[in-house]
Each structure stands twice: as C-alpha cells, then as structure tokens.
Amino acid sequence: MELKDWMSLLAPLLLLPAIAATAQQTTVAYGPELQGFEYPYPVRQFEFASQQQPLHMAYMDVRPDHPNGRAIVLLHGKNFCSATWHTTIETLTAAGYRVLALDQIGFCKSSKPAHYQYTFQQLARNTHALLNSLGLRDVTLVAHSTGGMIAVRFALMYPDEVRQLVLVDPIGLEDWKAKGVPSISLDEWYARELKTNADNIRNYERDTYYVGHWSKDYEQWVQMLAGLNAGPGKELVAWNSAAVYDMIYTQPVVYEFANISVPTLLMIGDKDTTAIGKDFSPPAVRATLGHYPELGKNAARQIPHARLIEFPDLGHAPQIQDPAAFHKALLDGLAAGPQAR
C-alpha cells in the first residue's frame, strides 16, 4: 500500500481527538430569538405586519469607511444566521461596500411565528419590504444555500432592483421530489427537528460542509444552532424549521433559471453533497443527489449571463472553510460585475 493510501486511512483517526474535544463543550441554551448570542455588529429590528400578525426581522447594516456606492445584501442558509457572514462583512466593507445582513423570519434573531405560510415569494417580499424601508433599490444579492433559493425568487420578482446575483453553493439546483426523494409530513419534519443537538449538527456539517475535516473555528456556529434548539423556545424553533424544510422540498426554483435576467455569479464548492431528504431516501435515489460539479455547470448553462466559479477542494460553505480563497473570488466577481444603471 502506498503512503498516500495509508494517510487516507489514518486521516479520520487523526481527526477524532479534535472532534472529541469540541464534543465535550457544554451547549449554552439561547432564547427563541437567539437571546444571549452576540452578533459581531449592532442588530436592528425591522417591524412589519405579515399574514395578519406583527413580526420583526433582525438585521445588521454595516457601512464602509470609504463607500464605493454599492450595497450588498447577504442572505443566509438554512443552518446559518446573518452572524455567520462575519468575515465576509469585514471583507466587503473594507472594500467599500455597504452590507446588509439579515435573519429571515423563522430564523435566528427574527420572529418565530406559531403559524406562518412559508413560501419563497413571502420571504422575498419580506426582504424587499426591509430594503424599501432603508431606501435600497439597487442591490447585489449574495446568497448562500437556502438563501440562494430566496435570492432566485427575489431576482425573478424584482429584476429591476437587483444589479447582480451571487449564488454561493445554493440548494435548489435540482428537484429532489422529482428525483424520488420521499415526501414526509410537517409533523415528521417537526419530530426530526426536535432531536437537533450539537453532536448531530457537528457530524452533519463536518461531512457535508467541510469535506470530512473539522476546525475549532466552526464550533461557534455549531453552538449557536445547538443553543437555539436547546433553549426555552425550542418547540417553536423546531416548528418553524420544519415548515422551512417543507417549503424547500415542495417549492423548486430550478425550472425558472432561464427566466433570470440579472447577471449571475455561481460560486460552487465541488465537494458539496447537500441534498434535502438524502438521509431518508432509498439508496438508488440517494446516489443521484447532490452532485455539485454537475449541478453547478447545469445551472450556469440554464441561467442567462451566468458565470461559474468552482472551488475543487471545498464543500458547502466555502466562505467559512477557506475565507481567503472565497473572498478573493467574490471581490473579483463583484468588480467584474455590471456598473451602476
């Protein structure tokens, strides 16, 4: 056996002490709106009414010292919050961009309604209302994971207000239902979400987001989610999370890629394997899901004016796994984007 083969076998064993050390960390229980977890910048609240109830969306509005005249809106993924964009916010504001990073309804420091009809159109409308309240009508959307599905819908609904669309390992590049992923009920999603804890978050993220590797830098985001799901509002948190999963499964955006009219930058970690429902799909179906090198290329062919950037060795969260490489590519892509209209 060659040396590289031995190293491949030993790599998981070498990783065990680091995983064990982080697993011993005690999870702090946070409130249902992440009370107790500090964000890197001041958090504001946008108060509005939706579906006959008062709601609020948390957001950070970070201004650069030397503005370049462009505003960027950061949209987080399903297992992320606006705080996870911390290093991206630093990088973009240093380059002169005004950055708005928000928590969608049902997530993180925003409202967790007991009853809400989750649709990507509704989340896009909520985002649009926030931007209107701030007088922002010419923005670049930088969206990760589930945020990519929201951003696609936003760009389809408000094309004249989006200067550039940047999709970072977006999910929704395939229709899982059409590929054979079984449907499960909202109650079943809820029961699954009630079991969320630090260990299963860490294990999933290690294997899917970080290509089998782990770093102590990732642990803060594990504890953020675990604490949210361990706090006094965990049932409400789990219910909203279940409703979001149902939305993701039932509302594909892949069939409308050809209708996107704004310049689009696709940033894909080729080692990403994310697919909704993969873990409870039959083996034959599971084998067809989450092939991001293929999915990214297909999306780039379908979206007019699209440019594809691939990170061959990165997974689902390149902005966290390799911030230097990701931010260089992002800044280059933004600089090459369209000028003011």
N, C-alpha and C positions, 0 to 999 in steps of 0.2 A: 504493500500500500504506500502511495506517495505521501510526502509531507503535507501537501495541501488537503488530502483526504483525511489524514489524522486531525488536522486543525479544524476541519469542518465538523468532525465528530466531537471534538473537545469543546467547541465554542459554546454550546448550550450549558455544559457543565461549568465553564468558567463564569458564565453569567449568573449562576444560581446564588452565590453569596450576595451579589448586589440586589437581586430580587428579594432575597430573604431579608436583607437589611431594611429595604423600603417597606416590606410587608409588615414589619414589626411596628411601623409608625402608627400611632393612635389617631384615628379619624376624629376630627372635631366636627360636631354637629352644627350646621348652619341653619338659619331660618329659611322659610319657604321662598324668600326673595334674596337669598344668599346673604342675609344679615350676618355680620361677623367676618365676612371675607372681604378683604380690602382690594380695591381696584387700583391700578397704577396712576390714574388721573381722576380728577373730581367727576363724580357721577351726577348727572342731571336727570330729571324725570319729565317726560312729555305726557301730559294728561289729556285724554281724549275719550270719546264715547264710541263704542263699537258693539253691535249686536245687543242693544238696549241695556248696556251696563257701562259704568265708568272703569277705565283701565289706565295704566301708565306704562310707558316704555322707558327703560333706563338707557342712557347713552353718555358717551364721552365725546366732547367736542374740543379737539386739541388744535390749537393754532400754531403755525410756524413763526419763528423769529423773522424770517425773510420770505414772505409769501411769493409764490410763483403764479398765483392766480387760479390754481386748480384745486378742486375739492374732491376728496376720495371718501367713499362710503364703504366701510368694511362690514361684511355680513358673515357671521359665524356659522359653524356647522352644528349638527345635532348634539354631539357630545362636547361642545365647546361653548365658550362665552366670549363676549367682547374683550374681556381681560386677556384672553389667550393670544390676542393680536399685539401684545405689549411691545415686543421688539420691532414688529412691523410699523406700529405707530411711531416709535422713535425714529426709525429709518426714514419714513415718509415725511415726517415733519422736519427733520434735518435737511431734507432735500427741497423744502419749501411748500409742501402740500398741506392744506388744511385737511384734517382727518376726523371723520365722524364714525365712531364705532358704537353700534347699538346692540341691545339684547332684544330679540324678538319676544312678542307676547308668548307666555308659556315657558320662558327660559330665564334662568339666572336671576338677575335683579329686577326683572319685569313682572307684571301681573300674572298670576296663575288662576285664571277663571275656572269656576266649578263646571261651567257649561260654555262651550265655545265651538262653533263650526270652523274647524281648521281647513283652510284652503290656501293654496299658494297665491291666489288672487287676493285673498283677505290680508295675508302678510305683506304682500306688495303694496296694497292700499295703505296699510298702517305705516309702512316705511315712507311712502310718498307723502302722507299727511305730516309726518315728522319733518321731512325735508322742506315741505312747504312752510311749516311754522318757522323754519330758520331762514327762509328766503333762498333755498338752494334748488336751482332748476337746471343746472348744467354740471352733472357729476360723473365721476368714474366709479363704477361699482367693482370692488374687489371682493369676490365671494368664494368661500371655501365649503366643500362638502354639501350638506343640505342647503347652505346659503346659496350655492350655485343654482339650485332649482328655483329658489325665490328670485334670484337675480335674473334668470332667464325670463321668468314671468314678468318681472318689473320691466325689463327691456322690451318685451312684446307689448306691454300695456302703455308704456310711456317712452317710446323711442326717441322723441324729440328732446327729452330731458337727460338722456344718457350719452355722454361723449365717448365713453369706451367701456367695454365689458371685459373683466378679467376673471376667469373661472379657474380656481385652484382645486385640483382633484375633485371636481363636482360629482356628486352622485346624480343619478337620473340619466346617465348616458346609455342606459338600457332599460327595457320594460321588464321588471322581474316577474310580474304576474303573467305576461305573455310568454315568458320563458319557462313557466311551470312552477314558480315558487308558490307553495300553497297559501291560501288565504287563512288568516286566523282572526278571531273576533277581537273587538276592542277590549272585552273583558280578559281575553287571553293575553293581549299585549300588556294590560294593566298588571296581571299576575306576574308576568315576566319582569316588569319594571320594578315591582316591589322587592325583588330579590337583588337589586343593584347594590354592590358594595365595592370597597377599594380593591379587593383581590380580583374580582371578575372584570372590573374596569381596566386594571393594570394588565391582566393577561390578554384581554382583547386588544388593547392599544399596542402592547408590545408586538403581537403577532401581525396586526393589520396595519397600524400606523407607522411602526418603526422597524419593520423588516426583521423581527426577531431580536432586536437589540433594545437595550434599556439604558437610560441615563438618569441620574438624580435630578436633572433639570426638568424631566417630565412629571416628576412626582407631585409637584404643586397642583397640576391640573387634575391628576387623579384624586387628590384630596379635596379639591374644590367640588368635583362632581359627587364624590362619596359623601362629603359633608352635607351637601344639598339633599341627597337621598336618604340621609340618616337623621335629619332634623325633625322638629315637631310638625312640619307640614309635609312629611314625606308621602302621604297618601295623595295629596293634591298635586305634588310634584310628579308622582308616578302616573296619575291620571292624565295630566297634560302631556307627558312624554308619550304615553300610549296613543293619545289622539294624534300626535305629530307623526308617529310611526305609521298609523293608519293612513294619514294624508299622503305620506311619501309613497306608500305601496300602491294607493289607488289613483294617484294623480300624476301620471308620467308626463314629462315635458319633451321627451326625445323626439316625438313626432312633429314638433313645431320648430326644430332647429333651423330649417330652411327659411323660416319667416323672420329670423333675427336680422335686423337691418343695421345694427351698430357694429363698428369694428370690434372684434373679439380676440382676446388673447387666452389661449388654453394652456395651463401650466399643469403638467401631469407627472406624478411620481410613478414610474413604470412598475415598481414593486407593490403598488397599491392593489389590494384584493377586496376592497369593500363592496358588499352587495347585501341589500336588505333581505332578510329571511334565509340567507345562505345556510345558517346553522340548523334550520328545521326543514330544509329541502331534501328531496331524495338525492342520493349520491350522483345519479346521472345528470340531474339538473344542476347540482352544486358545481359540477365540473365545468359547466358552461358560463359561470357567473364571474364577474369582477376581473376580467382580463383587460387591465387598463391600457397597456400599449395599443391593443386593437381598438378599444373603445375611444381613446383619445384621437387616434387617426381617423376613425369613422366620423366622430363629431366634427373634426376640423374640415372634413370633406363636405359635410352637410351644411355647416354654418357659413354663409357668405362672408367674405372679408375676414376670415379667421386665420390666425397664426398659431402654430403649435410649438410649445417648448417642452421637452421631455427631460426628466431627471432620472437617468437609468438606474441609479442605486438607491433611490428614495421611495418612501411609501406614501401613505395617505396625507400626511401633514408635513410637507417639505419646509414650510415656513418655521416649523419648530425643530424638525430633525436636522436641517442644515441651513440655519438662517442666513449665513453669508452667501451661499450659492443662490438661495432663493431670492434674496433681496437684490442681488446684483442683476439677476434675470428680470425681476419685477421692474426695477428702476429703468433698465434698458428698454423694456417693453412699453413702459409708460412714456418714456422720452420719444420713442418712435411712433407713438400714437397720434391721433388727429389733433390738429390745432384748434384753438377757440373758434366757435362758429359765429 
